[in-house]
Structures are given as structure tokens and as C-alpha cells.
Amino acid sequence: MLYEFVKERVSRRALARVVSTFLCILFVTIHPFSQLGGSSAFLVLSLKELVFSVQEDLAQQLEITIINITGALAGIGVSTFAKYLAAIPQEGSLTSRLIPAVFLVIISFFAGWAKSRLPRLHLSARISCFVSIWLLTDNIGITSAVLSDSGGFLWITVTAASVCLFSSLSILHWSSTHLIEEVASTLRIIHRCLSVCMDHPFTCSSSQQIADLKDLHVELIRRSVILNEMYYQAAFELRIGRVSVKSLKPLLGMVEHLRRELSWGMIPRPFQNDWSNESHSPSSPSFEASAIELGKTIMSSIKAVEDLVIGVYTHASLRRKSLRTERDAVTAAAIKLNLAWYTAKGELRNTIRTLSEESGSSGSIIPSHLHHQCLFATSLLQMAYDTSHILQVAQNIAAHHQASRLRFWLPRLSWQWLGVAPRTFIMEEYGAPIAHDAFEAETTLSAEEVRRGIAFVDRQDDTMSQEVSYSHVIRRLPIGPQLSLKSLPRYLSSTLQRLWNHPVILQLRLGASKMIRNTQHSSHLQHAAKNAIGVAMLSLPAFLPSNSAGFQWFAWIHGQWMIISYVWVLETNTGATWRVGYLRLSGTILGAIYAYITWAICGRNSIGIVVMVTLFDVPITWLVTKSRIPSLGVVASVTLPPVVLYEYLTPDSGVSTQDLAWMRASMIALGIIAALAMNSLVFPRHSRVLFLNQTSRTLSLLSQLYLLLGQQMFGNIYAFTPHDKQETMKLELQIRNALHRSSSLLITMNDELSLVPKPMRHYREVVLKIQKILDLMTGLRKIRENIPRKETVASVLKERKEFISCICLSLFASQHVFRARQPLPQFLPSARQAFETLESQIETSLRQAINVDVSVKGISLAYSVAEREVMRDMVETIEELLELCRQLFGTSAWLTHTWPEMSIYNADEGPGTPGEGWLSTVGRA
């Protein structure tokens, strides 16, 4: 009974953590073992918590053990070499004290760079700093202490790593199924979202249904980001299985396609007046039944894929599990989906043909109440197409599983591997580290400015060459020596200028300029510099003469904890540093209080210490593994051993436990405060500034994407080439990555200390609107592959150019509002008016084409209607984005009120407000 309760309520990782704590405190309290670590043997518990903490599965534990021991050995080796060099000069001399100080700063610089640039080496860089700080600030210049100190830290490192690895081997599973669970969960949400959409899809939707779908779409966006993160992390992890994780990559891409199709094609519309008597038109049921059947088939196919993926990846045993039932279900779903797809497409084609034949000489070819239904049907057909690819991927995965044997998958060592953070690594930013985009400085020349500068240099060289040629002619004339001396400086100047502007020198100048600019604005080098500067400043007392007050204070209070706390709290952006700072400060206070209570109860009783420390790790384990504030638990656990065990290991220290508690707490607090000050004053990376720049860049990419869609449409009127599709997909991927970075910055923005409240709700709305615009542009790309291009593009080029210009100007205005933090212009060209004009011209063009060519009466008309519906949604979304920009940054209004006499003038003939072709950005009621 107790076993079943523990199995259900306590995770394997939590149990392994508590066991590792128990074993570590046991080794430290047994004197024959702890003597190998000297008076700092209690650091075994600190390294156990900070560096070698138990992970989710055995593969991850093995990986961090190897990587972090390598970092520790590197730190111990370099520090030992520095201490050896420091022991050569006279003890206490300036050279003896300067050598370890320089080595410590250099180690801190490179460790800071590795921490920022290579997330997988995050903890490895920290432990190298950890051991270097202890070794290089204690027993400086003493020859006999060089090897003994290094040996003690070697024992501490190996003991902490071995205990955690032993606990993991005894309790944890080899491989984690988090990625597969996330894939299954995402497929279930897509299934649920589609189920809600298929509930009376051709009738007006209730407000509750619209709200539910909006929440599901937001959740799908979040899941899609997490899914891609977890895939790239799992692809570089050790695992045991029959099928590679990379086989899931096409499936994850198709899952993102399904999410987008749900976003741009299956958002129910609220009640509209023209639906009141037409929502059940006699023509609607002819493709409604087949569309509903296709939707149900897609849902059953998604369920079959989910079952198969779970069966393949969650049973890594020597005995192959039979997946015959799952494989047969996928095969049957593929056949049924193919049949339902052809049926729905045929009935939609027949319905559109009938409607186009019955339409009169005026009005819309397809009734307005069927426009949204056409969008729904076309998106459903696209979902069926993508689902068929998912079924093919699932069949390939099943075939690989059937033909493969159980094997050990190793990551390929590369820069890309080093750049991916381990999955369960406790990032202080709630997940993947924020990418460090190199935002161009305000003084950086644009590409066009550089081209103009080179062109000017070329023209100048041509002029000078003509002048030089003329001077050669003059030089042949008989001139006096005085005139020759006067012309010499001018000749030398022109020669130097020609050499300076020589093409080879110009290339070197441009390359050097780019290198210097990248160095100046590299966030990785900035973080490395902050890490090194902080360590140098805080460790300065350790390198003063031994008879100075600063050195004696540092040695008495053990200032190493101040430096270590600084290194651990200093994050790559200000918001994350503040969050880690106040959580670790709270954890320090909590750990110090519990440590004093433990010593008051147990004293030097080793059994009592073991019990109390192990019991304290139970709530700490919950904080680390289950809560959203793991830093609090980590630092509380780290604060406990130095206070409880220091007097136990060194009974003749002469420092009371009460004094020890406040000394350790004060040192950790000072390190936290120093990190906060450093990240706020030196090279500050405020999340709000980064977010605004990132949003501006994302809007710029959106403008480029829409321009590219227009170029492809106008440049290839009768085809959409694979190259065009590849280029747009590259831009879409860049925008997705930029949106993810914006979302990460929003999380850390909450942690920044600010006297002025930040409009977080508006910022989140901006990210959602940009995500919606991206989804709609993706829908346009897919729909335009099937529209009648001659009738809807070639015949209405002027109107399409006008519409594209209005959209790009609106995006351009939004982009520069975020970059400059300046108000919007009061009036912008109205994309809505341009769209209405375009829609009217497309209807006229299609009607003329139908009268001439009967082949136009087909499913391409439905895609044409769907394109206009997506464009309408995009106009509304961009107007909502402009409204958010107005609320955030205001409007530069020049027309604040209207005079009564203005109404007598026509907008095109006299003074007054701009006409219908303009959108007012003044707040709307």
C-alpha cells in the first residue's frame, strides 16, 4: 500500500534527489572520507545542488556528469598551474599576488563567454569559476598548499558527481518520453480544436465557442514553440531506442501546418445580418455533409498517428513490441482520408459550378453567406492534404521500428550541439535562453549608405585620375624647382588617398569595420566582460598584502561566497538577473534560518545533522522539480551546508554558528546585490528595450514576406514555383523564431525593476496580432496556389498593387513606431478601402471570364473567395495592430476637430478631413 502511494505521488527524480542528498551528507559526516576534502568538504553538497543535480533521466545525468566534470578538471588544472607559478616568487610579493588575480580574471572572462554563447556549457563554465575562485583566493604563494588544495577539490568534485550518478543509475529510467508526451498532447489539442470547429460549422457561432477556440489557438501557439524546442534538445541527447528522434521532424512540421490552417481558415464568425435567412441555403448541404465527414476522418487520422507514435517511442525494451493494431489503424485512416478528400473536393466543385451558373448579372457570383463556408472548406481540404503527409510519416516511422534493433543514440559533437541547452536545465528565463540578436547600433551605416559611399569614392578616384593625368602633361613642361616643391604635398596626398580607396584596401576597411562593430555590440563579449569585471572587483581584497585589513576581513568572513553568488546570479539580461536575485536572496534567508535551527537542535551530532539535512531536502526537491521558483530552493539548499557543517568539520574555528549564519547570508546577499548593480549599470540589456527592437524587426520581416508574396504573384502570374515557396518558407521561419524571442522577453520583462508600470497586456496583444498576421500570410500563400491567376491577378494588377502598398505602409508605420517610440501619423492609407475596391474588381473580372470561358466555373472560384476572406481578416488584424500602436505610443494629430462649414465641401474638391481612402489612427469609440 505504501509502495503504491509513493509510486503514484513521488516522481523518480524527486526520490533520486533525496537519496543523493542523504549519501552526500553521509560521506561528509564520516571523517575518514571527509578528511580527503579538508575543511571545505561540505562543498560536496553545494556542487551536488548547483552542478550535478539529478536530472529527469539517466541519459541526461550521464551527459551533465561528463561535461561538468570536464569543466571542473579544466578549472582545477589551470588554477593549480597558476598557484604553482605564484609559489615561485617570494611569498607575499606583488608578483605572487598578481599571478592568481590575472588568471582568475581570465578564467572568469572565458567562462562568462561560454555561459552566454554555448548554453550546453552553462554549468560547466560555472563550476570552472567555482573551483577557480576557491583555489585562487586561498593559500596564495604557499608551495605546500598547491597540490593539497587541488586534491581536496578534486575529491569534492568526483564525490558529488559520483553520488548523483549512482542515485540516477539506481532509480531513474534511461530515456525520457517528454518529447513524445508533448507531441501526443499537441495532437490532442489539435483534435479538440478541430472538434469544436466541426460542431455546426456552417451556422453562426456562439460567443462561447469563439472564446473557447481563441483559448485553444493561444495554447496551440505555445505548444508549437515548446514542441520545437524539445525536439532540438532531444535530437542532441543520449537515448536508447529503435527509431531516431529525427524521424519526428517532418511530423512536427506538419503539426505546425495544421495549427496555421486552424488559425487562418477555421475561426468561426459571429452572427451577421445577412446570415439571418440564408445560413441554411438549399445549396449549402450539398458539400456540408461531405465536409463534416472529411473533418471527422481527419480527427480519426490524428488519433491513429498519436497512438502509433506513443507505441514506437515509449517502449524501449529488448523485446520488440508488436504495433500491428496501430499500423493497421494508420493504413485504414489513410485510405479513408483519401476517399473523403476526393468526395469533399468533388462536391465543393459541383456546388460552386451550380452557384456560378445560377448567379445573375449583378451581385456576387457566390452568395455572401457562403464566403466563409468556402474558406472553411478550402482550409479543410488543405488540412486533409497535410494529414495525409502525417500518415505517411507515421507509416515510415512504423516501418523503421519494425526493421531496426535497439541501439544507443549518441549526439554528434558540434557547435550546434553546444548551442542547444539541456532540456531540464533550470534556466532562469523559464525555458530556452533568449537568443542574442545583434541589433544594429544607431551609428551603424545602412547597406545603401555604404553603397553610396563606395560609389562616391569611385567617382572621386576617376576625378583624381584625370587630374593626375593632367599633371603628368604639365610635368613635361619646363617648370622651376620652386613650383615642383609646392606641388609635392598635393601629389603625396592624392597618392595616399588613392591607396586608401584602392579596392583591396577598401575590402579590408569594410571587413575591419564589420569586425569592430560586431565586437562592440556582441552580447556574449559584454556578458564575459561583466563577469570578469565583477569577479575582479569582489576578489580584490583576497590579493592585498596579508597584513592589510581588507585581506584579513576577506579571509575571516570567507568572501569566496560573495564572488560565487555574483557569478551564479549574473544572467545575460537585466530582467532574469532581478528574478534570480530576489529568489536567491529569499532562499539565502530561508537556508540560514533553517541552518541555525538545525545546529541548535543537533550541535555536532552527526546522525542528527544527516536526518535534518535530508528532511530539509524534501521541500527543496518539490521547489526545484515542481514549482516555478526553483532558484529559491537551490540557494536555500546551498546555504545550509556551510553553516551546519563548518563547525562540525573545523571545531577549533572559534566562530559561533549564529555568527556563521549571518556571515554566510551577508556574503551571498552582497554578491546578489553586486550582480544586480552590474547588470543594471554596465552594458544593461533591459528586456523592454530588447522587446521593442525585436518587435520592430519582426514587423520588418513581415513586410518583406508580404512583398515577396506580391513579387511572386506578379512575377509568375501563371505559376507558383518551388523556389518561390522555399523563399517564403525561409522568411516564415525567421518570423516564427523572432516571435518566440519576443515571447521569451515578455516573460523576463515582468522581473525587471521599474518605477513606471509596463503595459504588459498590450505587449502580449501585439505578439498575438503579429502571429495572426503571419498565419494569414501563410494561408494566402497556400490559397494562391489554386486561384485563377489570370482573372484574379493579371486583370486587377492596379488594384492589387494599391492594396499591397496600403498593407506594407501600415506595417512600415508600425515597425518604425516600435523602433523610434514615436506617435503614429494621424492618417494612413486605408487598406480596407483598397480591399473593397479590389474585391469589386475581382468580381467583375470573374463574371466576365465566366461568360467567356466555362472552365472557370470550378473549385478555383472557391479558392478565390477564400483568398478574399483571408485578406479581409488581415485588414482587420492590421487595423487592430495599428490601434494597439496608437494606445502604446499615441498619435501625431493635426486635425483634432471639424468645423460645421466644412460639410458643404466635397472631400475631393475642398478643405475637410481626408476621404475614404485614408485610415484615421485617432482613437475609435
C-alpha positions, -999 to 999 in steps of 0.1 A, spaced: 0 0 0 28 24 10 47 14 -21 18 22 -44 12 55 -28 49 65 -31 49 53 -67 19 74 -76 28 106 -57 66 107 -58 85 110 -90 117 91 -96 137 122 -100 125 136 -66 134 103 -49 168 102 -66 175 138 -54 167 130 -18 188 98 -20 218 118 -34 215 144 -6 214 116 20 245 100 6 264 133 2 258 143 38 266 108 50 300 110 32 308 144 46 300 135 82 321 103 81 356 117 90 378 92 71 361 103 39 356 140 46 393 144 56 401 139 19 383 172 11 398 191 40 379 219 58 358 226 26 344 190 23 309 205 28 312 218 -7 302 184 -19 266 193 -11 270 227 -28 283 211 -61 256 184 -58 229 210 -59 245 236 -82 261 215 -109 254 177 -107 218 179 -96 197 148 -105 180 152 -139 149 137 -155 165 106 -169 198 87 -169 209 99 -203 209 135 -192 226 127 -159 254 109 -178 258 139 -201 260 166 -175 283 144 -154 308 141 -183 305 178 -194 307 193 -159 335 171 -146 354 182 -177 348 219 -168 358 212 -132 390 195 -142 398 224 -165 393 249 -137 413 228 -113 442 223 -138 445 260 -148 442 271 -112 468 247 -100 492 259 -127 485 295 -116 492 286 -79 524 269 -89 536 300 -107 525 322 -78 546 300 -54 578 306 -74 584 343 -63 587 353 -27 556 346 -7 535 378 -3 553 397 -31 534 417 -57 541 392 -84 530 363 -62 496 380 -56 492 393 -92 496 360 -110 465 343 -95 445 375 -98 452 377 -135 444 340 -140 411 344 -121 400 373 -143 409 354 -175 391 323 -164 361 344 -154 361 361 -188 361 329 -209 336 312 -185 313 342 -190 316 340 -228 309 302 -228 279 307 -205 264 332 -228 274 318 -262 271 280 -255 241 271 -234 251 235 -230 283 246 -213 264 268 -189 270 247 -158 304 236 -169 315 273 -171 301 279 -137 319 250 -120 352 261 -135 346 295 -120 335 279 -87 367 259 -82 389 286 -95 375 311 -71 382 288 -41 417 278 -52 430 312 -64 418 332 -34 431 310 -6 467 300 4 483 322 -23 520 317 -28 523 287 -3 541 259 -20 529 231 3 492 241 -4 493 238 -42 487 201 -46 467 196 -13 442 222 -21 438 209 -57 434 173 -44 407 184 -20 386 200 -47 392 170 -70 378 148 -42 348 172 -37 340 172 -75 343 135 -80 323 127 -49 294 150 -58 293 137 -94 296 100 -84 269 102 -58 244 119 -81 252 94 -109 249 64 -86 215 77 -74 204 82 -110 216 47 -121 197 32 -92 163 49 -97 159 68 -130 148 54 -163 173 56 -191 154 77 -216 128 104 -212 95 105 -230 88 142 -225 90 149 -263 66 121 -271 42 132 -244 43 167 -258 37 155 -293 7 135 -282 -6 164 -261 -3 188 -291 -21 163 -314 -49 160 -288 -53 198 -287 -55 199 -325 -81 171 -323 -101 191 -298 -98 224 -317 -110 207 -349 -138 190 -330 -150 224 -317 -148 238 -353 -168 209 -367 -196 215 -342 -222 231 -366 -195 247 -388 -219 262 -413 -241 281 -389 -234 313 -369 -212 305 -338 -219 313 -303 -197 337 -283 -187 308 -260 -175 287 -290 -155 317 -303 -139 322 -268 -130 285 -265 -114 284 -299 -94 316 -291 -80 300 -260 -72 268 -278 -54 287 -306 -33 306 -280 -25 272 -263 -15 257 -297 9 285 -304 26 279 -270 27 242 -276 41 246 -310 70 266 -297 77 242 -268 75 212 -292 101 226 -315 124 235 -285 120 200 -271 128 184 -304 160 202 -309 170 194 -273 161 157 -277 179 155 -310 212 162 -292 207 140 -262 218 105 -253 190 80 -257 181 43 -262 155 33 -288 148 18 -321 139 49 -341 158 82 -342 141 113 -329 149 129 -362 122 108 -378 97 130 -360 109 162 -377 86 160 -407 57 152 -384 64 183 -363 64 204 -394 30 191 -404 17 197 -369 26 234 -373 9 234 -407 -23 221 -391 -21 248 -364 -19 275 -390 -47 261 -411 -69 261 -380 -58 297 -374 -65 312 -408 -93 290 -421 -114 278 -392 -122 308 -370 -160 309 -366 -176 342 -375 -201 359 -351 -237 364 -361 -241 386 -392 -272 402 -405 -270 387 -440 -270 352 -424 -304 355 -408 -324 338 -436 -296 323 -457 -275 302 -433 -293 271 -444 -295 277 -481 -305 248 -503 -271 248 -519 -252 245 -486 -260 209 -477 -245 196 -509 -210 200 -496 -217 204 -459 -222 167 -453 -190 157 -471 -170 185 -454 -182 173 -419 -173 137 -429 -138 149 -440 -133 167 -407 -142 135 -387 -118 115 -409 -90 140 -402 -97 137 -364 -96 99 -365 -64 100 -385 -48 123 -359 -58 99 -332 -43 69 -351 -10 88 -355 -9 97 -318 -14 60 -308 14 49 -332 39 75 -321 34 67 -284 38 30 -291 70 34 -311 89 58 -287 77 49 -252 87 12 -252 125 10 -254 130 -26 -244 150 -55 -258 117 -73 -267 101 -56 -297 65 -46 -290 40 -55 -317 24 -25 -333 2 -43 -357 -30 -28 -344 -16 8 -346 -1 2 -381 -34 -12 -394 -53 18 -379 -30 43 -397 -33 24 -430 -71 23 -428 -71 61 -418 -50 69 -449 -74 51 -472 -105 66 -457 -90 101 -457 -81 98 -494 -117 88 -503 -132 116 -481 -109 142 -496 -119 133 -532 -156 133 -522 -155 167 -505 -135 183 -532 -159 169 -559 -190 181 -541 -175 215 -535 -166 218 -572 -202 209 -582 -217 233 -558 -195 262 -570 -203 254 -606 -241 253 -599 -239 286 -580 -219 303 -608 -245 292 -633 -274 304 -612 -259 338 -604 -274 368 -621 -258 396 -640 -252 416 -608 -241 409 -573 -216 383 -561 -211 351 -581 -211 331 -548 -237 344 -522 -221 363 -494 -233 339 -467 -213 311 -484 -180 331 -484 -169 320 -450 -181 284 -458 -158 284 -488 -129 295 -467 -138 267 -442 -140 241 -469 -107 251 -486 -88 251 -453 -103 216 -445 -90 203 -478 -56 217 -470 -57 201 -436 -66 168 -452 -36 172 -476 -12 178 -447 -28 150 -426 -21 126 -455 16 135 -452 14 129 -414 0 95 -420 29 87 -445 54 99 -419 38 77 -393 39 47 -417 76 53 -423 82 55 -385 64 22 -380 85 6 -408 117 18 -392 106 5 -358 98 -29 -374 132 -32 -392 155 -17 -366 171 -31 -335 175 -15 -301 205 8 -302 223 36 -283 219 70 -300 248 94 -294 248 131 -301 271 144 -328 296 168 -312 294 202 -330 289 239 -324 252 233 -329 252 207 -301 270 231 -278 244 258 -287 214 238 -275 206 239 -238 198 206 -220 161 200 -215 158 201 -178 185 226 -172 170 252 -148 170 283 -170 161 314 -150 141 327 -180 115 299 -178 129 278 -207 152 282 -236 178 310 -234 169 342 -252 187 344 -284 211 373 -287 204 391 -319 229 417 -329 207 448 -331 224 474 -352 235 505 -333 221 539 -342 255 549 -356 258 520 -380 256 528 -417 228 511 -436 237 489 -466 225 516 -490 246 542 -473 277 520 -477 269 515 -514 265 553 -519 298 559 -501 317 534 -523 301 550 -554 313 584 -543 348 570 -537 348 556 -572 337 589 -587 364 607 -567 390 583 -579 380 589 -615 383 626 -610 417 623 -593 430 600 -620 420 627 -646 438 653 -625 469 631 -622 470 625 -659 468 663 -665 496 668 -640 518 643 -660 513 665 -690 521 696 -670 552 679 -656 566 676 -691 567 714 -694 597 732 -682 589 742 -646 611 756 -619 621 738 -588 600 761 -565 568 751 -583 577 714 -581 582 717 -543 548 733 -539 531 705 -559 548 677 -539 524 678 -509 494 677 -532 509 648 -551 516 628 -519 481 635 -506 465 623 -538 487 592 -538 478 583 -502 441 589 -509 442 566 -540 459 539 -519 433 543 -491 405 539 -516 421 511 -536 396 482 -540 418 458 -519 422 483 -491 385 491 -493 376 455 -488 399 453 -458 383 485 -444 348 471 -447 359 438 -431 376 456 -402 346 478 -397 322 448 -395 345 430 -371 349 460 -348 311 467 -348 303 430 -341 328 431 -312 315 463 -297 279 451 -298 284 414 -291 262 404 -261 284 374 -254 316 395 -251 296 421 -230 285 393 -206 320 379 -204 334 414 -196 308 419 -169 316 385 -154 353 393 -153 349 428 -140 327 417 -112 349 389 -101 380 412 -103 363 438 -81 349 414 -55 381 393 -52 404 424 -49 407 420 -11 420 385 -15 451 397 -33 460 425 -9 490 421 14 484 396 41 487 422 69 461 445 53 427 449 68 410 440 35 428 407 32 421 398 69 384 407 65 381 386 33 398 355 50 377 358 82 344 362 65 351 338 36 344 363 8 345 335 -18 308 331 -12 302 366 -23 321 360 -56 303 327 -62 270 343 -55 278 370 -80 287 345 -107 256 325 -101 232 354 -101 246 373 -131 224 365 -161 225 376 -197 197 402 -193 186 425 -166 151 410 -160 165 375 -155 191 388 -131 165 406 -110 144 375 -108 173 352 -98 185 379 -74 154 382 -53 147 345 -54 182 336 -43 181 363 -16 149 348 -2 164 313 -4 195 325 14 175 338 43 154 306 44 185 284 44 203 304 70 173 303 94 170 265 90 207 260 93 207 278 127 177 258 139 195 226 128 227 234 147 207 245 178 189 211 178 217 188 167 250 205 175 278 182 164 257 151 164 264 135 130 232 114 130 210 144 138 227 165 111 222 138 85 185 135 94 178 172 94 196 180 62 179 151 44 145 162 57 151 197 45 158 184 10 122 171 7 105 205 4 136 218 -15 131 190 -40 95 200 -46 105 236 -52 131 226 -77 111 200 -96 75 212 -94 74 249 -87 81 279 -109 107 293 -84 135 266 -85 162 292 -77 148 298 -42 151 261 -34 186 258 -49 201 286 -30 184 276 3 200 241 -2 234 257 -9 232 280 22 226 251 46 259 231 45 284 259 51 266 269 83 258 234 97 289 216 87 317 242 90 319 240 128 314 202 126 344 198 103 366 225 120 356 225 157 385 248 166 375 276 142 363 299 171 333 312 152 298 306 166 270 292 145 249 323 149 278 345 136 285 319 108 248 321 97 248 359 93 282 359 77 273 334 50 239 351 44 255 385 42 282 374 18 256 357 -5 234 388 -3 263 411 -12 271 390 -42 235 392 -53 234 430 -49 267 433 -69 252 412 -97 221 434 -98 241 466 -99 264 453 -126 237 441 -149 217 473 -143 246 498 -148 272 482 -171 260 471 -206 224 469 -194 202 446 -215 167 457 -205 140 433 -217 116 461 -227 142 477 -250 151 443 -265 114 436 -269 106 468 -288 136 463 -311 127 427 -316 91 436 -325 103 463 -349 125 437 -366 96 412 -368 73 437 -384 101 444 -409 103 407 -417 65 406 -421 67 435 -446 94 416 -465 73 385 -465 42 402 -479 63 420 -505 78 386 -515 43 371 -518 34 401 -541 66 398 -562 60 361 -567 23 367 -577 32 394 -602 64 379 -615 49 344 -620 13 351 -629 6 316 -641 27 296 -617 39 294 -581 74 279 -584 91 257 -558 118 283 -554 92 309 -545 77 286 -519 112 279 -505 120 316 -501 87 324 -484 91 295 -460 125 307 -450 111 341 -441 82 325 -422 107 305 -402 127 337 -393 95 354 -382 85 324 -360 119 325 -343 116 362 -338 81 358 -323 94 332 -299 122 355 -288 96 383 -282 75 359 -261 106 350 -240 114 387 -235 79 393 -223 84 368 -195 116 383 -183 102 418 -186 80 411 -157 110 406 -135 127 440 -142 125 466 -115 107 496 -129 91 526 -112 68 531 -141 42 503 -148 47 485 -181 17 478 -204 22 441 -204 -13 433 -217 -8 454 -248 26 439 -255 11 404 -254 -17 415 -277 9 429 -301 27 395 -302 -6 377 -308 -16 401 -336 17 396 -354 14 358 -350 -21 361 -365 -8 382 -394 19 355 -401 -7 328 -401 -29 347 -425 0 353 -449 8 316 -448 -29 310 -457 -26 334 -486 5 316 -499 -13 282 -499 -46 295 -513 -29 314 -541 -15 282 -555 -51 273 -566 -67 306 -575 -75 316 -612 -45 338 -616 -54 353 -650 -88 365 -638 -78 375 -602 -43 388 -607 -35 398 -642 -68 416 -647 -67 435 -615 -30 444 -612 -36 481 -604 -60 473 -576 -37 446 -561 -7 470 -562 -28 496 -544 -38 470 -517 -3 457 -513 10 493 -509 -16 500 -482 -7 469 -462 31 475 -465 27 511 -454 7 501 -424 33 475 -414 61 500 -421 44 526 -398 40 500 -370 76 489 -374 91 524 -371 67 533 -342 82 505 -322 118 514 -333 115 552 -327 89 551 -298 72 580 -315 35 585 -322 17 573 -353 7 597 -381 -29 607 -378 -39 594 -412 -26 563 -431 -38 549 -465 -68 527 -458 -62 491 -466 -99 484 -460 -109 509 -488 -83 494 -511 -96 459 -504 -132 468 -511 -121 482 -545 -100 451 -552 -129 428 -543 -153 446 -566 -129 445 -595 -122 407 -589 -159 400 -590 -163 420 -623 -133 402 -638 -145 367 -628 -180 374 -641 -166 384 -675 -144 353 -675 -173 330 -667 -193 344 -696 -164 337 -720 -148 305 -706 -170 278 -689 -139 261 -674 -136 290 -649 -167 276 -632 -148 253 -608 -132 249 -574 -108 278 -582 -137 301 -576 -140 288 -540 -102 295 -536 -107 330 -549 -134 336 -523 -113 321 -496 -84 344 -506 -106 374 -502 -118 362 -468 -82 358 -456 -74 393 -469 -104 407 -451 -92 391 -419 -57 405 -425 -70 440 -429 -90 438 -397 -59 424 -378 -36 451 -391 -61 478 -381 -62 462 -346 -24 463 -346 -24 500 -355 -49 506 -327 -25 489 -303 3 511 -316 -18 542 -310 -26 531 -275 11 525 -267 27 554 -285 -1 579 -293 -9 598 -325 5 629 -341 -28 646 -347 -31 677 -368 -68 676 -373 -84 675 -339 -119 687 -347 -141 695 -377 -159 728 -384 -196 728 -394 -190 748 -426 -167 720 -438 -196 698 -445 -206 718 -476 -174 709 -494 -168 676 -512 -139 657 -498 -122 657 -532 -130 694 -540 -124 714 -509 -110 715 -474 -120 690 -448 -110 656 -435 -92 631 -457 -116 609 -477 -124 572 -475 -90 562 -489 -74 571 -455 -74 554 -421 -75 576 -391 -54 564 -362 -71 587 -337 -88 565 -310 -120 549 -322 -150 546 -299 
